[in-house]
Amino acid sequence: MARPQPTRGHVKGGPDPLGTPARRAALRLLDAVLRRGEALEAALPMATRALHGGPDRGLAHAIAAETLRRLPDLDALIDGATRQRLPDDAKARFALRIALVQALSLGTPPHAAISTVLPLVDGGPRKLVHGVFGTLMRAEASLPEVPTLPADVAQRWRAAWGDGMVDAAARAIAAPPPIDLSLRDAGWDGIDAPSLAPAHRRVPAGTDIAALPGYDDGAFWVQDIAASLPARLLGRGDGIALDLCAAPGGKTLQLAAAGWRVTAVDASESRAARLRENRDRMALPFAIAIADVLDWRPDAPAPAVLVDAPCSATGIFRRHPDVLYRAHPGIVADMAELQARILARAADAVAPGGTLVYATCSLEPAEGEEQLDRFLARHGDFALAPPQDGELPPGIPVTDRGCIRTLPGTLEDAGGCDGFFIARVRRTG
């Protein structure tokens, strides 16, 4: 069946069609990510400040996120329908991306998709945008089932992990992933959903988390299963545990629920507010220190230290596709230098015989495997302590040297997981 043909849409000088403000906000979000290098979530409050309702804010976010998931394929369609390539930062290209992703991926009728973006190019090439969109609709253009990754990212990951990983990453970014919940009490059964590990449930993408049973009682918190692995390596305990770079606090909550007396350290007062909110909702006790971990000193070395270090965050691209356009090699190098400094400081906080767990939600070896090599070469009093049988959920891979490396493709049949590198070391001296 032929696609419905786009209408003439917005008349220049007339009132904007219903829904245009959400598309304008989506344009601001994409501009913030692609031109200014901002994180999508960080840009959301400012970009949507003119919107009056939650649904419009949600729509703007959905359009921007889906555009980022499909950006290379959207651009390929646009380039195939224009005689002269539009500049990457041209407003016409942005408007076409937004119109096309709505019509081809989000199920918006073509006439609504084009009429709500034409006001975005008032005073500009409206005829070009309308003409290119109409040409593609008449040609019954479509997007591939498996998206194309940005070329530079695919090249970098292929060199590090091989073709299979790149193919799995493309499959993983096709749609928002399921949502994982960590349970305060492993025996709680208030949610009927699959479990991939003790104290874990997995619910579908788009679930209204606050409406789930047990939310108000603090029975669970949102935490990808891969993000739950670092704290699992510390197990149960009744001594002091330090969670450095702690916010938003998922690992802090895990440690507190496992009996540790936790001090959560984070430099940001705003992020610490989330720590407090989570502490109050879960009714789990832990201390919070607002401090830069490079300057902060504990009262005494601790038997357990966890460092989920700041990183490029490329491992969370399934939920935050904007990282693929922000985490360039310069960012990775800068993060690796910061991680090395944080790890050196964290090592000083580990008591003799104590355990340090290092983690990053990154798919870059410089922030994982190479960082560990660098640390062990400089700290002869630490040795790797590989995971033991029963410490990890089924399907979580352990490398030959005894680290955890989750990649696109890990747990794929069950809905996948974020990309993480995790290493556990013990102080021998």
LOSETI-630624 format. One record per atom (N, C-alpha, C): x, y, z. Coordinates in steps of 0.05 Angstrom, whole numbers. Example, Ala and Ser with C-alpha at 12.3 -4.5 7.8 and 13.67 -1.06 7.14 Angstrom:
! LOSETI-630624
((264,-114,156))
((246,-90,156))
((264,-66,156))
((257,-45,142))
((273,-21,143))
((258,1,157))
! end
This chain:
! LOSETI-630624
((17,-24,0))
((0,0,0))
((18,25,0))
((11,44,-17))
((27,69,-18))
((24,85,8))
((45,99,15))
((44,116,39))
((26,140,34))
((13,150,55))
((-2,175,52))
((17,198,44))
((8,215,26))
((25,236,17))
((24,260,36))
((47,273,40))
((47,296,58))
((31,319,47))
((19,334,64))
((3,357,56))
((22,382,54))
((10,404,46))
((25,429,44))
((35,438,72))
((20,430,93))
((30,436,120))
((28,465,128))
((47,474,144))
((47,500,156))
((48,522,134))
((31,542,138))
((32,565,120))
((49,586,133))
((69,596,119))
((87,616,130))
((72,640,140))
((77,647,165))
((64,670,177))
((40,663,193))
((29,638,189))
((6,630,204))
((14,618,231))
((-6,609,246))
((-1,597,272))
((13,570,268))
((31,563,286))
((44,537,285))
((24,514,289))
((27,492,274))
((9,469,279))
((13,458,307))
((-8,446,317))
((-7,433,343))
((16,412,343))
((32,413,364))
((54,394,366))
((81,406,358))
((81,430,345))
((106,442,337))
((125,448,360))
((115,458,383))
((134,463,405))
((150,439,414))
((139,415,413))
((154,392,421))
((176,386,400))
((170,391,375))
((190,387,354))
((212,408,356))
((204,432,363))
((224,454,367))
((243,446,390))
((232,435,411))
((248,426,434))
((266,403,425))
((256,385,409))
((273,363,399))
((296,374,383))
((291,395,367))
((313,407,352))
((334,419,371))
((325,432,392))
((344,443,411))
((361,421,424))
((348,398,430))
((362,376,442))
((383,365,423))
((376,361,398))
((395,351,379))
((418,371,375))
((412,396,374))
((433,416,371))
((452,415,395))
((441,412,419))
((458,411,443))
((477,387,442))
((467,364,433))
((484,340,432))
((504,342,409))
((494,347,385))
((511,344,361))
((529,368,356))
((520,392,364))
((537,415,359))
((553,424,383))
((541,421,408))
((554,431,432))
((566,409,449))
((560,384,442))
((572,362,457))
((560,357,484))
((536,366,489))
((523,362,515))
((510,335,516))
((506,325,541))
((491,301,545))
((461,306,541))
((447,287,529))
((419,291,523))
((403,296,548))
((408,281,569))
((393,285,594))
((399,312,607))
((424,320,605))
((432,346,617))
((419,369,602))
((416,366,576))
((404,387,560))
((374,389,562))
((362,368,572))
((333,366,571))
((318,388,586))
((326,396,610))
((311,417,624))
((310,443,609))
((333,452,599))
((334,478,585))
((320,476,558))
((323,454,543))
((312,451,517))
((281,450,518))
((270,440,540))
((241,436,541))
((228,456,560))
((242,477,568))
((231,495,588))
((206,509,579))
((202,512,553))
((178,526,543))
((154,508,540))
((158,482,544))
((136,463,542))
((120,463,568))
((94,459,565))
((77,462,589))
((70,435,602))
((73,413,588))
((64,388,599))
((85,366,597))
((83,346,614))
((101,324,614))
((100,308,588))
((76,303,576))
((75,288,551))
((92,302,529))
((90,328,527))
((106,342,506))
((136,339,511))
((144,341,536))
((172,337,543))
((181,308,536))
((163,289,542))
((170,262,535))
((172,257,505))
((154,270,490))
((155,268,461))
((180,280,450))
((188,303,459))
((213,316,450))
((237,298,455))
((238,286,479))
((260,269,486))
((259,244,468))
((236,233,463))
((234,208,447))
((243,214,418))
((235,237,407))
((243,243,380))
((273,247,378))
((285,261,397))
((313,266,396))
((329,240,400))
((320,223,419))
((334,198,424))
((333,179,400))
((309,177,388))
((306,160,365))
((322,170,341))
((323,196,338))
((339,208,317))
((369,200,321))
((379,201,345))
((406,194,351))
((411,164,346))
((391,147,352))
((394,119,347))
((397,114,317))
((384,130,301))
((381,125,272))
((396,145,255))
((413,161,267))
((425,184,253))
((439,177,227))
((458,158,226))
((472,152,201))
((452,144,179))
((432,129,186))
((413,120,165))
((394,142,156))
((387,160,175))
((371,183,167))
((387,201,148))
((412,206,155))
((429,223,138))
((433,210,111))
((436,184,109))
((439,170,84))
((415,175,66))
((391,174,78))
((366,180,62))
((367,208,52))
((373,227,69))
((373,255,62))
((394,260,40))
((418,249,43))
((439,254,23))
((431,241,-4))
((416,220,-3))
((408,207,-28))
((386,222,-43))
((374,241,-30))
((351,256,-42))
((358,285,-47))
((383,293,-43))
((391,321,-47))
((413,322,-68))
((412,342,-85))
((433,344,-106))
((459,353,-94))
((458,371,-74))
((482,381,-61))
((479,374,-31))
((500,362,-20))
((499,353,8))
((494,377,27))
((474,374,44))
((469,394,64))
((491,393,86))
((500,415,96))
((520,415,118))
((509,400,142))
((526,388,157))
((517,372,180))
((502,389,200))
((509,414,203))
((495,431,222))
((473,449,210))
((465,443,185))
((444,459,173))
((417,453,186))
((402,474,190))
((376,471,203))
((358,453,186))
((361,455,159))
((345,439,141))
((350,409,146))
((375,402,151))
((382,374,156))
((369,365,183))
((371,382,203))
((359,375,229))
((329,371,226))
((316,390,211))
((287,388,208))
((279,362,193))
((294,355,173))
((289,331,158))
((293,306,175))
((314,306,191))
((318,283,209))
((294,279,228))
((284,302,239))
((262,300,257))
((236,290,243))
((231,301,219))
((208,292,204))
((209,263,196))
((233,255,186))
((235,227,177))
((234,207,199))
((247,213,222))
((247,193,243))
((219,189,254))
((203,211,254))
((175,208,262))
((159,190,243))
((162,196,217))
((146,181,198))
((155,152,194))
((182,147,197))
((193,121,190))
((198,103,214))
((198,115,238))
((205,99,261))
((185,102,284))
((174,125,287))
((156,130,310))
((127,128,304))
((120,123,278))
((92,119,271))
((76,144,268))
((88,167,266))
((73,192,261))
((64,194,232))
((39,201,227))
((30,204,199))
((47,224,185))
((54,219,160))
((72,237,146))
((63,266,145))
((37,271,142))
((28,299,140))
((34,313,167))
((31,299,189))
((37,311,215))
((67,314,219))
((82,295,210))
((111,296,213))
((123,321,199))
((113,326,175))
((125,349,160))
((113,375,168))
((87,376,174))
((75,402,181))
((85,413,207))
((94,395,225))
((104,405,251))
((133,412,251))
((148,406,229))
((176,414,227))
((180,438,209))
((162,443,190))
((166,465,172))
((169,492,187))
((155,497,209))
((159,522,224))
((188,525,234))
((202,502,237))
((229,503,247))
((249,516,227))
((240,517,202))
((257,529,181))
((244,553,169))
((225,566,182))
((215,591,173))
((238,611,168))
((237,624,145))
((259,642,139))
((282,628,126))
((279,601,122))
((300,585,110))
((289,568,87))
((302,546,81))
((295,530,58))
((271,511,63))
((247,523,67))
((223,507,72))
((216,490,48))
((219,501,24))
((212,486,0))
((230,461,-3))
((256,465,4))
((275,443,3))
((267,421,22))
((261,428,47))
((253,408,67))
((228,394,58))
((208,409,50))
((183,397,41))
((187,379,17))
((204,388,-2))
((208,373,-26))
((224,347,-21))
((244,348,-5))
((260,324,1))
((243,304,16))
((228,313,36))
((211,295,51))
((190,282,32))
((177,298,15))
((157,287,-3))
((169,267,-22))
((193,272,-32))
((207,253,-50))
((211,227,-36))
((220,228,-12))
((226,203,3))
((201,188,10))
((179,202,17))
((154,189,23))
((143,175,-2))
((144,189,-25))
((134,177,-50))
((150,153,-58))
((176,153,-52))
((193,130,-58))
((190,108,-38))
((173,111,-18))
((169,92,4))
((195,85,17))
((210,106,24))
((235,103,38))
((231,89,65))
((251,75,74))
((249,61,99))
((276,61,113))
((276,55,139))
((301,52,154))
((307,23,158))
((332,15,159))
((339,-13,163))
((330,-23,190))
((324,-48,192))
((316,-59,218))
((338,-57,238))
((363,-61,230))
((386,-58,247))
((400,-32,240))
((402,-13,258))
((413,13,252))
((443,11,245))
((453,31,232))
((481,34,226))
((494,51,247))
((516,41,258))
((531,56,279))
((546,79,265))
((552,101,280))
((570,121,269))
((597,108,260))
((606,117,237))
((629,103,225))
((654,103,243))
((659,126,257))
((683,127,273))
((681,109,297))
((657,106,309))
((653,88,331))
((656,60,323))
((643,52,300))
((645,25,290))
((674,17,285))
((689,36,273))
((718,30,267))
((733,26,293))
((729,42,313))
((743,40,338))
((737,14,353))
((711,8,354))
((702,-17,368))
((710,-42,352))
((710,-40,326))
((719,-63,310))
((748,-70,315))
((764,-49,317))
((793,-53,323))
((797,-65,350))
((780,-58,370))
((784,-67,397))
((771,-95,401))
((748,-100,389))
((732,-123,397))
((723,-141,374))
((727,-132,349))
((720,-149,326))
((692,-144,315))
((687,-156,292))
((663,-151,277))
((638,-160,293))
((640,-182,307))
((617,-192,322))
((606,-172,342))
((624,-159,356))
((616,-139,376))
((602,-116,362))
((612,-106,340))
((600,-84,325))
((572,-91,315))
((569,-116,305))
((543,-125,296))
((523,-126,320))
((533,-136,343))
((515,-137,366))
((508,-110,376))
((527,-91,375))
((521,-63,384))
((500,-51,366))
((501,-56,340))
((481,-45,322))
((453,-56,328))
((453,-82,335))
((427,-94,342))
((417,-82,369))
((436,-77,387))
((428,-68,414))
((416,-40,413))
((425,-23,395))
((416,5,395))
((390,8,380))
((379,-13,369))
((355,-11,352))
((331,-1,368))
((330,-7,394))
((307,0,411))
((316,4,439))
((301,20,455))
((308,22,483))
((308,-5,497))
((327,-10,515))
((330,-36,528))
((310,-40,550))
((307,-64,560))
((291,-69,584))
((303,-55,608))
((287,-53,630))
((296,-39,654))
((301,-59,676))
((324,-57,688))
((331,-75,710))
((326,-62,737))
((317,-78,756))
((312,-69,783))
((330,-85,802))
((343,-71,821))
((357,-85,843))
((338,-84,867))
((336,-107,881))
((318,-109,904))
((333,-104,930))
((320,-90,948))
((331,-86,975))
((333,-112,990))
((313,-129,986))
((312,-155,999))
((310,-176,978))
((330,-194,976))
((330,-214,954))
((306,-232,955))
((293,-235,978))
((270,-252,980))
((244,-239,973))
((244,-213,967))
((219,-199,961))
((208,-209,934))
((182,-214,933))
((170,-224,908))
((146,-208,899))
((147,-182,904))
((125,-165,897))
((121,-158,868))
((141,-165,851))
((139,-159,822))
((143,-186,807))
((123,-192,791))
((124,-217,775))
((139,-210,749))
((165,-214,748))
((181,-208,725))
((205,-226,725))
((218,-230,702))
((242,-247,701))
((264,-238,719))
((279,-257,730))
((302,-251,746))
((327,-264,734))
((348,-248,731))
((373,-259,719))
((394,-263,740))
((388,-256,766))
((408,-258,787))
((393,-255,814))
((406,-262,836))
((394,-256,862))
((388,-226,865))
((366,-220,877))
((358,-192,882))
((355,-176,857))
((344,-188,836))
((342,-175,810))
((315,-181,797))
((304,-161,783))
((281,-165,766))
((286,-149,740))
((274,-159,718))
((276,-145,692))
((248,-139,682))
((242,-114,677))
((216,-106,667))
((219,-93,639))
((198,-92,623))
((200,-82,596))
((207,-52,595))
((220,-44,573))
((225,-16,568))
((199,0,569))
((199,24,580))
((176,40,581))
((158,36,605))
((165,16,622))
((150,11,646))
((149,36,664))
((126,43,675))
((123,64,694))
((134,54,721))
((159,61,727))
((172,50,751))
((158,58,776))
((150,83,778))
((138,93,802))
((111,80,808))
((99,68,788))
((73,55,792))
((75,26,799))
((100,15,800))
((103,-13,807))
((99,-18,836))
((89,-42,843))
((86,-49,872))
((113,-47,886))
((113,-35,909))
((137,-34,925))
((154,-9,921))
((147,7,901))
((164,31,896))
((163,50,920))
((140,57,929))
((138,76,951))
((150,65,977))
((151,39,979))
((162,26,1003))
((192,22,1001))
((204,30,978))
((233,27,975))
((242,-1,972))
((226,-18,958))
((233,-46,955))
((254,-50,933))
((258,-30,916))
((277,-34,894))
((286,-7,883))
((306,-8,867))
((315,16,852))
((324,7,824))
((324,26,805))
((332,20,778))
((362,18,776))
((372,-4,764))
((401,-8,762))
((406,-31,742))
((419,-24,720))
((425,-45,700))
((440,-68,713))
((435,-92,704))
((447,-115,717))
((478,-114,716))
((489,-103,694))
((518,-100,693))
((528,-80,714))
((513,-59,719))
((520,-40,740))
((519,-52,768))
((504,-74,771))
((502,-86,798))
((526,-104,804))
((542,-111,784))
((564,-130,787))
((586,-121,806))
((595,-95,804))
((617,-87,822))
((612,-92,851))
((588,-84,861))
((581,-88,889))
((578,-118,895))
((569,-134,876))
((567,-162,881))
((594,-175,888))
((615,-163,876))
((642,-174,881))
((652,-168,909))
((639,-150,923))
((646,-145,951))
((630,-162,971))
((608,-173,960))
((592,-192,977))
((580,-179,1001))
((574,-196,1021))
((563,-186,1046))
((586,-179,1066))
((580,-160,1083))
((601,-152,1103))
((589,-135,1124))
((603,-132,1146))
((594,-115,1168))
((615,-93,1175))
((635,-91,1158))
((655,-70,1163))
((650,-45,1147))
((670,-28,1145))
((667,-3,1131))
((672,-7,1101))
((655,4,1084))
((659,4,1055))
((657,33,1045))
((675,40,1028))
((676,66,1016))
((667,64,987))
((647,80,979))
((638,81,952))
((645,108,941))
((667,108,925))
((677,133,914))
((664,139,887))
((659,165,882))
((644,173,858))
((617,159,858))
((602,163,880))
((580,145,886))
((554,151,872))
((547,176,867))
((521,182,856))
((516,169,829))
((491,161,823))
((466,166,838))
((461,147,862))
((479,127,865))
((477,112,890))
((468,83,889))
((465,72,865))
((456,44,863))
((475,25,878))
((501,29,874))
((520,11,886))
((522,16,916))
((518,41,924))
((517,48,953))
((494,32,966))
((471,33,953))
((448,19,964))
((453,-11,966))
((466,-23,945))
((472,-51,946))
((490,-58,970))
((510,-42,974))
((529,-47,996))
((515,-44,1023))
((498,-24,1026))
((484,-20,1051))
((465,-43,1056))
((451,-52,1035))
((433,-75,1037))
((448,-101,1044))
((473,-102,1037))
((490,-126,1043))
((503,-124,1070))
((497,-104,1086))
((506,-102,1113))
((530,-84,1118))
((543,-74,1096))
((566,-57,1100))
((558,-30,1112))
((576,-18,1127))
((573,9,1137))
((587,28,1117))
((570,40,1100))
((580,53,1076))
((583,83,1080))
((604,94,1069))
((607,123,1064))
((608,127,1034))
((589,142,1024))
((587,148,996))
((599,176,991))
((618,177,973))
((633,202,968))
((627,211,940))
((619,237,937))
((615,248,911))
((619,278,912))
((630,289,891))
((637,318,891))
((614,336,886))
((592,326,875))
((570,343,866))
((548,344,887))
((541,368,895))
((519,371,914))
((492,363,901))
((489,369,875))
((464,362,862))
((461,332,859))
((483,318,853))
((482,289,851))
((479,277,879))
((490,290,899))
((487,280,926))
((458,281,935))
((443,301,924))
((414,302,930))
((400,277,922))
((408,265,900))
((396,240,891))
((404,217,910))
((429,219,920))
((437,199,940))
((418,200,964))
((413,224,973))
((396,228,997))
((367,218,991))
((357,225,967))
((330,216,960))
((329,185,960))
((348,172,948))
((349,143,947))
((351,132,975))
((368,144,992))
((371,134,1020))
((345,136,1035))
((331,158,1031))
((306,161,1045))
((285,142,1036))
((283,138,1009))
((262,120,999))
((268,91,1006))
((293,83,1006))
((300,55,1012))
((302,50,1041))
((305,71,1058))
((308,67,1087))
((333,50,1092))
((354,55,1077))
((380,41,1082))
((400,62,1092))
((413,56,1114))
((431,76,1126))
((459,76,1112))
((468,100,1106))
((496,104,1098))
((502,134,1101))
((528,139,1103))
((538,166,1106))
((544,178,1078))
((542,204,1076))
((548,218,1051))
((569,239,1056))
((590,239,1040))
((610,260,1041))
((611,274,1015))
((607,301,1016))
((609,317,991))
((638,327,989))
((652,314,971))
((681,320,969))
((691,309,942))
((712,321,933))
((727,311,910))
((744,287,920))
((741,264,907))
((755,241,917))
((785,244,915))
((795,262,898))
((823,267,896))
((834,282,920))
((816,295,935))
((825,310,959))
((816,296,985))
((794,281,984))
((782,269,1008))
((799,248,1020))
((800,246,1046))
((814,225,1061))
((795,212,1081))
((794,185,1082))
((778,172,1102))
((792,174,1129))
((777,170,1150))
((789,170,1177))
((809,148,1180))
((805,126,1167))
((824,103,1168))
((820,87,1143))
((840,72,1135))
((837,54,1111))
((814,34,1116))
((800,27,1094))
((776,11,1096))
((781,-17,1084))
((767,-37,1094))
((770,-64,1082))
((757,-67,1055))
((739,-49,1047))
((726,-51,1021))
((724,-23,1009))
((733,-20,984))
((732,5,970))
((722,-1,942))
((701,14,933))
((690,11,906))
((693,37,891))
((704,35,867))
((707,59,850))
((694,54,823))
((671,66,820))
((657,67,793))
((665,93,781))
((687,94,767))
((700,119,760))
((686,134,738))
((688,161,738))
((678,176,715))
((691,166,689))
((675,164,668))
((685,153,643))
((670,164,619))
((677,154,596))
((664,163,571))
((635,153,570))
((628,133,585))
((601,122,587))
((592,109,561))
((610,101,544))
((602,88,519))
((587,62,523))
((590,50,547))
((576,25,552))
((546,28,556))
((536,52,560))
((507,56,564))
((494,67,539))
((506,62,516))
((496,74,491))
((468,64,484))
((460,40,494))
((433,30,488))
((412,49,499))
((416,59,523))
((397,77,536))
((403,106,531))
((428,112,524))
((436,140,520))
((452,141,494))
((438,140,471))
((453,139,445))
((469,164,440))
((464,186,455))
((480,210,450))
((509,206,456))
((517,186,473))
((545,182,480))
((561,175,455))
((549,163,435))
((563,156,411))
((573,180,396))
((561,204,401))
((569,228,386))
((584,247,404))
((587,240,430))
((602,257,448))
((629,245,457))
((630,219,458))
((654,206,470))
((675,200,448))
((687,222,439))
((708,219,419))
((734,212,433))
((755,204,417))
((780,195,430))
((793,215,450))
((789,240,445))
((800,259,465))
((787,257,492))
((760,253,492))
((746,249,517))
((756,224,531))
((759,202,515))
((768,177,527))
((795,181,540))
((814,195,526))
((840,199,537))
((839,215,563))
((823,236,563))
((820,253,587))
((809,237,610))
((789,221,605))
((777,204,626))
((797,184,637))
((813,172,619))
((833,153,628))
((853,165,647))
((861,190,641))
((880,203,659))
((867,209,686))
((842,217,687))
((828,222,712))
((825,196,727))
((817,175,713))
((814,149,727))
((839,140,741))
((862,144,727))
((887,136,739))
((893,151,765))
((886,176,766))
((890,192,790))
((871,183,812))
((846,177,805))
((827,169,825))
((835,141,836))
((843,123,818))
((852,97,827))
((875,98,847))
((894,115,841))
((917,118,859))
((908,128,886))
((889,147,887))
((879,156,912))
((863,135,926))
((847,119,911))
((831,98,923))
((849,76,935))
((872,71,922))
((890,50,933))
((899,58,961))
((904,83,966))
((913,92,992))
((891,87,1013))
((866,85,1005))
((844,82,1024))
((838,53,1031))
((852,34,1018))
((847,6,1023))
((865,-4,1046))
((853,-17,1065))
((868,-29,1087))
((885,-53,1078))
((907,-59,1092))
((922,-84,1085))
((903,-108,1085))
((904,-124,1064))
((886,-147,1061))
((859,-140,1051))
((854,-114,1047))
((828,-105,1037))
((824,-108,1007))
((800,-101,999))
((792,-105,971))
((785,-79,958))
((794,-76,933))
((787,-53,916))
((774,-63,891))
((750,-53,885))
((736,-60,860))
((735,-35,843))
((745,-38,818))
((746,-16,799))
((727,-22,776))
((710,-3,769))
((691,-7,747))
((688,18,730))
((682,14,705))
((674,36,687))
((653,25,668))
((633,42,662))
((612,34,642))
((622,44,615))
((645,33,607))
((658,41,582))
((665,17,566))
((663,20,540))
((672,-1,521))
((699,4,510))
((714,23,522))
((740,31,512))
((762,17,528))
((780,1,516))
((801,-12,531))
((818,7,547))
((821,32,538))
((838,51,553))
((826,57,580))
((800,54,583))
((787,59,609))
((782,34,625))
((791,11,614))
((786,-14,628))
((812,-31,630))
((816,-48,610))
((839,-66,611))
((865,-51,613))
((869,-30,597))
((894,-15,598))
((897,0,624))
((875,9,636))
((876,23,661))
((885,4,683))
((875,-21,683))
((883,-41,703))
((913,-47,700))
((922,-50,676))
((951,-55,672))
((968,-33,684))
((959,-9,679))
((973,15,689))
((973,15,719))
((951,8,731))
((949,8,761))
((967,-13,773))
((966,-38,763))
((981,-59,774))
((1011,-54,771))
((1019,-41,749))
((1047,-36,744))
((1058,-16,765))
((1040,2,775))
((1048,23,794))
((1043,15,823))
((1028,-7,827))
((1021,-14,855))
((1027,-44,859))
((1052,-49,865))
((1060,-77,868))
((1048,-91,892))
((1035,-76,910))
((1023,-88,934))
((994,-95,929))
((985,-95,904))
((958,-104,897))
((959,-126,876))
((941,-145,879))
((940,-168,860))
((911,-173,852))
((907,-182,828))
((880,-189,819))
((868,-211,836))
((842,-208,841))
((826,-229,855))
((802,-236,838))
((805,-256,820))
((784,-262,801))
((759,-271,815))
((736,-268,802))
((710,-277,813))
((711,-307,817))
((698,-316,838))
((696,-344,845))
((669,-355,836))
((667,-382,835))
((641,-394,828))
((619,-384,846))
((597,-377,833))
((573,-369,848))
((572,-339,854))
((593,-324,848))
((593,-295,854))
((579,-279,832))
((577,-290,808))
((566,-275,785))
((541,-289,775))
((523,-273,763))
((499,-285,750))
((507,-302,726))
((492,-322,720))
((497,-338,696))
((499,-321,671))
((518,-327,653))
((520,-312,628))
((539,-289,629))
((549,-281,653))
((567,-258,655))
((596,-269,650))
((610,-260,630))
((636,-271,623))
((658,-261,640))
((677,-278,646))
((702,-271,660))
((725,-275,640))
((742,-255,638))
((765,-257,619))
((785,-277,629))
((804,-284,612))
((825,-303,618))
((841,-294,643))
((844,-268,646))
((861,-259,669))
((844,-255,694))
((817,-258,692))
((801,-257,716))
((786,-231,721))
((781,-216,699))
((765,-191,701))
((737,-196,688))
((720,-178,692))
((693,-179,679))
((692,-158,657))
((684,-167,633))
((681,-149,611))
((654,-156,597))
((634,-140,601))
((609,-143,587))
((609,-126,562))
((600,-138,540))
((600,-125,514))
((572,-127,502))
((566,-111,481))
((542,-116,466))
((542,-146,457))
((521,-159,462))
((520,-188,457))
((519,-204,483))
((529,-193,505))
((527,-206,531))
((497,-207,539))
((488,-230,547))
((460,-234,555))
((440,-225,533))
((448,-226,508))
((431,-215,487))
((404,-229,485))
((404,-255,489))
((379,-270,487))
((359,-262,509))
((369,-251,531))
((352,-242,553))
((347,-212,553))
((356,-198,533))
((352,-169,531))
((377,-153,534))
((400,-166,538))
((426,-152,538))
((432,-138,565))
((454,-124,565))
((462,-109,588))
((481,-87,579))
((487,-69,598))
((506,-47,591))
((534,-58,589))
((551,-43,575))
((579,-50,573))
((595,-40,597))
((609,-59,610))
((624,-52,634))
((651,-66,634))
((671,-54,647))
((695,-67,654))
((697,-67,685))
((703,-90,697))
((704,-91,726))
((727,-109,734))
((743,-99,753))
((766,-115,763))
((766,-113,794))
((772,-135,806))
((775,-136,835))
((804,-142,842))
((815,-125,859))
((843,-129,868))
((844,-129,898))
((863,-143,909))
((867,-143,938))
((894,-132,945))
((895,-118,968))
((920,-107,978))
((935,-129,993))
((958,-136,983))
((973,-158,995))
((993,-149,1016))
((999,-123,1017))
((1019,-113,1036))
((1007,-95,1056))
! end
